[in-house]
Amino acid sequence: MAMAVLKPLISASVLPTNNNKKLKLPFKVSAAIGKMSSAETEAKVTKTIDSHLHVWASPEEAADKYPYFPGQEPTLPGHVDFLLQCMEESSVDGALIVQPINHKFDHSFVTSVLKKYPTKFVGCCLANPAEDGSGIMQLEKLLLEDGYRAVRFNPYLWPSGQKMTNEVGKAMFSRAGELGVPVGIMCMKGLNLHISEIEELCTEFPSTPVLLDHLAFCKPPTNDEESLVFSRLLKLSRFPQVYVKFSALFRVSRMAFPYQDLTPLLYQVVSSFGANRVMWGSDFPFIVAECGYKQAKEAATVIANEAALSASQLEWIMGGTIMQLFKNQWLP
């Protein structure tokens, strides 16, 4: 039986859009603005930082020095020169590079990029949750020797039947917190499958920052079940260490560019977490084939404007939040 669509919890407001049309939103604008923290109102950011993208070796580089993981050969160009061109054309000043599955646990290519461009990029390595615990030592090397400043938990790499809260997962999550390193979590198959693990980890290890990739893969709700999952995402704001990436908009929107059905979601996420715990990300190079890199940045601005966010809140989302998280990396 189909689930009924959840009715708006708050009466609708009508906001003007950039194309002079009217967009109905299930909230009152004054509520979000009223919840702005003093930190948000004081944001003074001049840089735009992309919180989520990938790079991988070109076919020539893969053949010569940086092989792809078997079965994970990329179908899109993702070499760093292409990224730098896109960033320059779009006035994006820096980025967090997330280790791609195309190289799996071989971080040598991304490490070479980080060493070549130390002031432009920060690295997010990929956690290896092998049962023998060898991934814990690998993580320490990547963080302490190779300069990575974040780590990604991909729950689908855990051994069959095991969760991110197993002994190895907790050891890596705890160690990240001790080192002041954020843990990014990818809930590609649905937040509902992993939220209990996230809550347990945050409760047990409150000093470990958490980055939820791509709005935790919550799409605009179309039924009660999806609305409940999204409400559980908002309730994660009770953990001060949790941040939300407003990234890979094409993956979570049900519409084409500029993904305006995400306006209510961004509004509610900012209302719950504060703009200084929300960060924009492109998901390069996948976004290039969807709408273009520059357009990914433009979409975030369009959505923020339609949600009636302030200029200060937009600055936090487009760079201030991640600059605050990785202090002294991208200086104003």
N, C-alpha and C positions, 0 to 999 in steps of 0.2 A: 504494500500500500504506500502511495506517495505521501511524503510528509508535507504538512501545511507550511506555507511560507510564514516566517515569524513577522509579526507586525512591529513597526517601529516602536521603540520604547519611549521615545521623546517626540513631541509634536514636530512636524516638518517645518523647516524654514526655507525660503526661496532666496538663493544667492545669484547675483549676476555672474555670468561667465564671460570669458574673453571674446566670445563670438556673438555677444549680445543676446544669447539665448538664456533661458532660465533653467536652473538645475535644482531639483528638489532634493533636499538632504534631510535625513531623519534625525535632526538635532537642532538645537538653538546655538547660533554662533557665539553668543555671549558666554555660554557655559565654558567653552574651551579657552576663550581669551581670559576669562576670570580665573582659570586655574594655572595661568602662566606663573612659573616660579620667578623669584628675583634673579636667579642665575640666568634664566632664559632672556629676561628683559635686558640683561647687561652684555649679551653676546656681541663681540666686535670681531668679526671674522672676515678676512680678505681672501682666503684661499678656498677653492673648491676641491674636495677630496672624495675620491670614489672608494667606497668601503668594501666593494666586492667585485673582483674580476679575476680572470685567469690568463696565464700565458703558457705556451708550450713550444717545444722546439719546432722549427721548420722541418720539412722532410729531409733536407740536406743535413741539418744539424743532428737529426735523429739517426741518420745513417752513419754519421761521422763520430758522434760523441755522446748524444743524449737520447738513447732509444726509448720508444714508446713501450708501455706495458702491453704485452701480447693481448690482442682482442680489444684494445682501447685506442686504436689509431684514430686521430681526430679527422673529422670531415670538414672542418672549417679552418681557415688560417688564423693562428693565434700567436704569431711571433711578436717579439717585443717591439720591433721597429714599426709594425702596423699599429700597435697600441699607442706608442709615443706620438705617432702622426694623428691618431684619433683624439688623443688628449690635448694636443696642441691646437687642433682645429676647434675644439670645444671649450678651451680655456679651463681645463681641469689640471690642477697643479700637482696632485699626488694620488697614490692609491694603495690599498691593501691587496696584495696578490695572494690568492688562495691556491694552494697546491692543487693542480688538476689531477683528476683520476687517470688522465692519459699517461702520466708518469708514475701513478700510484705512490708507492713509498720511496721511490728514487727522487730525492729532492735536488739532485745535482744541477739540473737546468735552472730551476727557480733560484737556487742559491747563487748561481753565476750572475743572474740578473740583479739580485739584491746587492751583490758586491760591486757591480758595474754602476748602479744608480742608487747609492746609499741614501741620498737625501730626497729622492722622489718616491721610493717604494718601501713598504713594510711587508714582511712575509708572514703568512699564516700557513704553518705546516699541517700535514695530515697525520692524525693519530693512528698508530698501528696497534689494534687491540688483540694481538696474537695471544693465545691462551698461555704461552710459556712466559709471558711478561717481558719479553725482549723489547717490546715497544716502549716500555717505560724508559729504558736506557737510551733508546733511539731518540725519544722526545727530549730528554735532558741534553743530548748532544746538539740537537737542532736548535734548542733554545739558548744554551750556554756557550756553544762554540760557533754555530753557524749564523747566529744573529736573528733567528725568527722571534717574533714578538706576539704571536697568537697561534692557536692550534685548533684545527677543525675536528669535531667528532662527527663521523658519518656512521650512524647506527647500523647501516646495512653492511658494514664491514666487520661487525662483531660476529664471532662464531655463532653458528645456527643455534637458536634457542636461548641465546644469552643477551643480556641487556647492557646498556651503558653504565648501569649501576652495579655491575659485577666487580670483583676484586680489582681487576686490571683497570677498568674504567674509573673507579673511585681513586685509585692510586694516581692515575694520570691527571684527573680533575683536581685532586688535592694538590699535587705538585705544581700544576699551573697556577693555582692560587697563591702558593708560597712564593712563586717567582713573579707574581703580579701580571700573569699572562692570561688574556681573555680566551675563553673556549667558545668557538662558533659551533652551533648545532644545526645540522641540516635535516629537516623533517619532511623529506621529499614525498613520502607516502602518506603524510597526514600528521598534524600535530597531535591528534587524539591518540595516536599509537605510542607517543613518546612523552606526553606531558607529565605523566606520573613519575617517569625517570628524571625529568628536568626538575620537578618540584622536590624530589628526594635529594638530588645533588645540590640544589641551591640551599636547602634546609641544612644539610650536613656540612656544607663547605661554603659559608656565606662570604668568604673573602675572594672567591673565584668569580671574576666577571664572566657573563654569558652573553653571547651575541646570537640572536635568533635570525637565521638567514631567511631572506625573502618573505617577510611578514609571517614567518613560521609556516609558510605555504598555506595560509588561510586565504581563500578566495571570497569575494562578496557572497555572503550567505544567501541561499535560495530555499532553505528549509530549516525547521527547528533544530535538527541535529547539527547542521553547519553553524547556526547561530550560537548554539551552546559551546561549540569548540572555540569560536571566536571570542566569546565572553570569557572562556578560560584563559585564552591568550592575554586578554586585558587584565585579568586577575593576577597574572604573573608580575604585574607592576608592583605588587606588594614586596617583591624581592628587590632591594635597591641595586643589586648587582646585575640585573637583567636589562639588556638593551635590545632594540628591534631594528633590523635592517629593512629599510624601505627600498628594496632592491629587486632586480629581475622582475620588473613590473609586468612584463609580458607573460610571465609564468603564473601570476596570480590573478590577473585581470580576466574578465570574460568578454572584454571588448578589444577592439583594435586601438592602436595609437590615437590619442594620447592617454588611453587607459583611465578614462574619467570615472568609471564605476568604482575606482579605488578611493575616491574623494571621501566618502563616509568612513572608510576604514582608516585612512590616515588621520582624519579628524579625531576619531575615537582613540586611536593609539596615542596620539599626542596628548589628548585629554587625560589619559590614564598614566602614561609614562613621563610626560613632559618632553618637549622637543629636544632637550639636552640628553635624552636617552634614545633618540631615533637618528638613524643615519642613512643617507642615500647611497645606493650602489647600482652599477650598470649591469653587471654580469656579462661584461665583455669576455670573449668575442661573440657569444651567442646573440646578444642584443643587436649586433650589427646587421645580421640577416633579417631581424624582425622589424626594426624601424630606423636603425642607424644609431651610432654612439652619441652624436650631438643631440639627437631627438630624445634619447633616454634622459638626458639632463633636462631638456625642455619640458618633458612630460611631468617630471617631478615638480617643476615650478608651476606649471598649469594646475596640477592637482592641489598643490599647497595654496595657490591663490583662490581656487574655487572653495576650498575648505576655510577660507578667510583667516589663514594663519598670518601672523605678523611678519614683518621683514626680519625681525630678530629670530623668530622661530625658524624661518626658512634658512637663515644663516647657520643655525645650529645643525639642521638636518643636512645641509649641503657641505658641511665641513667642520663646523665647530665641535660637534659631538666626538667625532673620531680624532680630531686634533687634541681634545681634552683627554681622551682615553690613552693615546700614545703621545705623551708629553715630550716636547723637545725634538719631535721628528720633523714636522712641517712648521717651521717658525713663521709667524705672521710677517 
